[in-house]
């Protein structure tokens, strides 16, 4: 069975949320659950690969490059914090605890700001 990048991302979020909830409640975390989280995270990282200076290429959807919040801030001319606040407008997503944004979307947003 082959899972898409989206399938793996959803699975990783579900397992991560379950682990976080168990930690907050002080509930025991079974070894099999920790191992499952490790395997899903490794599979997801296998799909996402780092290229150059923090630019991430999504190999499941060829042609889509993702950049960090700092890089998006530089392109748009806002602070990193402001970029994170408008993350939904930029189709941002959190991957391994950091915000990533499609480069094309960031460029389009920057062009739109310049026209106003």
C-alpha positions in Angstrom: 0.0 0.0 0.0 1.3 3.4 -0.9 0.3 6.4 1.1 0.4 10.0 -0.2 2.1 12.9 1.5 -1.3 14.0 2.7 -2.1 10.6 4.2 1.2 10.5 6.0 0.8 14.0 7.3 -2.7 13.2 8.7 -1.4 10.0 10.3 1.5 11.9 11.8 -0.8 14.6 13.2 -3.2 12.0 14.7 -0.5 10.0 16.4 1.3 13.2 17.6 -2.0 14.4 19.1 -2.6 11.1 20.8 0.9 11.2 22.3 0.5 14.8 23.5 -2.9 14.0 25.1 -1.5 11.0 26.9 1.5 13.1 28.2 -0.9 15.9 29.4 -3.1 13.4 31.2 -0.1 11.5 32.7 -1.3 8.4 31.0 1.2 5.7 30.1 2.4 5.6 26.5 2.8 2.1 25.1 6.1 1.4 23.3 4.2 0.3 20.2 2.7 3.8 19.9 6.1 5.5 20.2 7.4 3.1 17.6 4.5 3.8 15.3 5.0 7.5 15.7 8.7 7.1 14.8 7.9 5.1 11.7 5.2 7.5 10.4 7.5 10.5 11.1 10.4 8.7 9.2 8.1 7.9 6.3 6.9 11.5 6.1 10.4 12.9 6.3 11.3 10.5 3.5 8.7 12.3 1.3 9.9 15.7 2.3 13.6 16.4 1.6 15.6 19.5 2.3 17.1 21.3 -0.7 19.5 24.3 -0.5 19.1 26.8 2.3 15.9 25.6 4.0 13.8 25.2 0.9 11.8 22.0 1.0 10.6 20.1 -2.1 7.5 18.0 -1.8 8.4 15.0 -3.9 4.8 13.7 -3.8 3.6 16.8 -5.6 6.4 17.5 -8.0 7.0 21.1 -8.8 5.9 22.5 -5.4 8.7 24.1 -3.4 8.2 25.1 0.2 10.1 27.8 2.1 10.5 28.7 5.8 8.7 31.5 7.5 11.9 33.6 7.6 12.3 33.2 3.8 8.6 34.1 3.2 9.1 37.1 5.5 12.0 38.3 3.4 10.1 37.9 0.1 6.9 39.6 1.3 8.6 42.2 3.5 6.9 41.3 6.8 8.2 39.9 10.0 8.4 36.1 10.6 5.7 36.5 13.2 3.4 38.3 10.8 3.9 35.6 8.2 2.9 32.9 10.8 -0.3 34.9 11.6 -1.3 35.0 7.9 -0.2 31.4 7.4 -3.6 30.2 6.2 -3.7 32.9 3.6 -0.4 31.6 2.3 -1.4 27.9 2.4 1.1 27.4 5.2 1.5 24.1 6.9 3.4 22.9 9.9 6.0 20.2 9.2 8.1 18.8 12.0 7.2 21.7 14.2 8.0 24.5 11.7 5.9 26.5 9.3 6.4 25.9 5.6 4.8 27.9 2.7 4.5 27.1 -1.0 7.0 29.4 -2.8 4.6 30.2 -5.6 1.9 31.2 -3.2 4.3 33.5 -1.3 5.4 35.1 -4.5 1.8 35.7 -5.6 1.0 37.2 -2.3 4.0 39.5 -2.5 3.0 40.7 -6.0 -0.5 41.3 -4.8 0.8 43.5 -1.9 2.9 45.5 -4.3 -0.1 46.3 -6.6 -2.1 47.7 -3.7 
